[in-house]
Amino acid sequence: MDLLLVLDLDGTLLLRKHKKIHKRKYLNEFLEYCFNNYNVAIYTSMLKNNMQATLNTIMTPNQIDKLLFIWCREYTIPDPDPINRWDTIKSIKLIQDVYNYHIILVDDSERKVRFENPNNIILVKQFIDVNESENELKELQVKIENKFLLLKEKNV
């Protein structure tokens, strides 16, 4: 079974602040790694028009063309216990209904993926400071490799 890496945008790969998009440190290298090793998709709770503008800012046209799918807020589920009126849930089952892959979903929000099997989730530290010193995306590469090995072993 093929591997599918599903990435969140805001707070995971980038920060939207004051109508500007800030790429996370090492984003270009991270995306190159992802596209060279996995099938890649985007699953975000952003509105469609914001998502498209964001993708055009952080990815090359070739990378965007390689995405297996690009899902925005319309593919999320309203949170059954919302804190805010716009809270949503992401569903790996919705992906599995369409695609037959070993799936890892990378997100910065535990609330949005709290109903999912932890074997299919990697949580990253939320990107909230453009001056962050962490190497979150470099460390994420190792986490992804280890998680996919585990998924293959367990056949999840």
C-alpha positions as CSV (number, residue, x, y, z in Angstrom):
1,M,0.0,0.0,0.0
2,D,1.3,3.5,-0.9
3,L,2.0,6.2,1.6
4,L,0.1,9.4,1.8
5,L,1.3,12.4,3.8
6,V,-1.5,14.8,4.5
7,L,-0.4,18.3,5.6
8,D,-2.2,21.1,7.4
9,L,-1.2,24.6,6.4
10,D,-1.8,27.4,8.9
11,G,0.1,26.9,12.2
12,T,1.8,23.8,10.8
13,L,3.7,25.0,7.6
14,L,3.1,28.7,7.8
15,L,1.8,31.6,9.9
16,R,-0.8,34.0,8.6
17,K,-0.3,37.3,10.5
18,H,-1.5,40.8,9.6
19,K,-2.5,39.6,6.1
20,K,1.0,38.3,5.5
21,I,2.1,34.7,5.0
22,H,5.3,33.6,6.8
23,K,6.9,30.4,5.8
24,R,8.1,28.2,8.6
25,K,11.9,27.7,8.9
26,Y,13.1,25.0,6.4
27,L,9.7,24.9,4.7
28,N,11.2,24.7,1.1
29,E,13.5,21.8,2.1
30,F,10.7,20.1,4.0
31,L,8.4,20.2,1.0
32,E,11.1,18.9,-1.3
33,Y,11.6,16.0,1.0
34,C,7.9,15.3,1.2
35,F,7.4,15.3,-2.6
36,N,10.5,13.2,-3.2
37,N,9.3,10.5,-0.7
38,Y,5.6,10.4,-0.4
39,N,2.2,11.1,-2.0
40,V,1.3,14.5,-0.6
41,A,-2.0,16.2,0.1
42,I,-3.3,19.2,1.9
43,Y,-6.2,19.2,4.4
44,T,-6.9,22.5,6.0
45,S,-9.7,24.2,7.8
46,M,-9.0,27.4,5.9
47,L,-11.6,28.8,3.6
48,K,-11.0,28.0,-0.1
49,N,-10.0,31.4,-1.3
50,N,-7.5,31.9,1.6
51,M,-6.2,28.4,1.0
52,Q,-5.5,28.9,-2.7
53,A,-3.7,32.2,-2.2
54,T,-1.6,30.5,0.6
55,L,-0.6,27.5,-1.5
56,N,0.5,29.8,-4.3
57,T,2.7,31.6,-1.8
58,I,4.4,28.6,-0.2
59,M,4.6,26.0,-3.1
60,T,5.8,26.0,-6.6
61,P,3.2,25.4,-9.4
62,N,4.8,22.0,-9.9
63,Q,4.4,21.0,-6.3
64,I,0.7,22.1,-6.3
65,D,0.2,20.0,-9.4
66,K,1.6,17.0,-7.6
67,L,-0.8,17.2,-4.7
68,L,-3.1,14.2,-4.6
69,F,-5.9,16.4,-3.3
70,I,-6.4,19.8,-1.7
71,W,-9.1,19.9,0.9
72,C,-10.3,23.0,2.6
73,R,-12.9,23.8,5.2
74,E,-15.7,22.3,3.1
75,Y,-14.2,18.8,3.7
76,T,-14.0,19.2,7.5
77,I,-16.8,18.3,9.9
78,P,-18.3,20.8,12.4
79,D,-16.9,20.2,15.8
80,P,-19.6,18.5,18.0
81,D,-18.2,20.4,21.0
82,P,-16.9,23.7,19.6
83,I,-15.1,26.3,21.5
84,N,-15.5,28.8,18.7
85,R,-18.3,28.8,16.0
86,W,-15.8,28.0,13.3
87,D,-14.2,24.9,15.0
88,T,-13.9,21.9,12.8
89,I,-12.7,18.3,12.9
90,K,-10.6,16.6,10.2
91,S,-11.5,13.0,9.3
92,I,-9.0,10.4,8.0
93,K,-12.0,8.2,7.3
94,L,-13.2,10.7,4.7
95,I,-9.8,10.3,3.0
96,Q,-9.8,6.5,3.3
97,D,-13.3,6.5,1.6
98,V,-11.6,7.9,-1.5
99,Y,-8.0,6.8,-1.3
100,N,-6.4,3.5,-0.4
101,Y,-3.2,4.5,1.3
102,H,-1.3,4.3,4.6
103,I,-2.1,7.8,5.8
104,I,-0.4,10.2,8.2
105,L,-2.0,13.5,9.0
106,V,0.2,16.3,10.2
107,D,-1.4,19.1,12.2
108,D,-0.7,21.6,14.9
109,S,-4.2,21.3,16.5
110,E,-4.9,18.3,18.7
111,R,-8.6,19.4,18.9
112,K,-9.1,19.0,15.1
113,V,-7.7,15.4,15.1
114,R,-8.8,14.2,18.5
115,F,-11.1,11.5,17.2
116,E,-8.5,9.9,15.0
117,N,-6.3,6.9,15.6
118,P,-3.0,8.3,17.1
119,N,-1.1,5.9,14.8
120,N,-2.2,8.1,11.9
121,I,-1.4,11.5,13.5
122,I,1.7,13.6,14.0
123,L,1.2,16.8,16.1
124,V,3.6,19.6,15.6
125,K,4.3,22.6,17.8
126,Q,2.1,25.4,16.6
127,F,3.9,28.0,14.5
128,I,3.0,31.3,16.2
129,D,6.3,33.2,16.1
130,V,8.0,34.2,12.9
131,N,11.3,34.3,14.9
132,E,11.0,30.8,16.2
133,S,14.3,29.1,16.7
134,E,13.1,25.5,16.6
135,N,13.8,23.2,13.7
136,E,10.3,21.7,13.8
137,L,10.2,20.8,10.2
138,K,13.6,19.1,10.2
139,E,12.5,17.0,13.2
140,L,9.2,16.3,11.6
141,Q,11.0,14.4,8.8
142,V,12.3,11.8,11.3
143,K,8.8,11.6,12.9
144,I,7.2,10.9,9.6
145,E,9.6,8.2,8.6
146,N,9.2,6.5,12.0
147,K,5.4,6.8,11.9
148,F,5.2,5.3,8.4
149,L,7.4,2.4,9.4
150,L,5.0,1.7,12.3
151,L,1.9,2.0,10.1
152,K,3.4,-0.6,7.7
153,E,4.2,-3.0,10.5
154,K,0.7,-2.7,12.0
155,N,-0.9,-2.4,8.6
156,V,-3.1,0.5,9.9
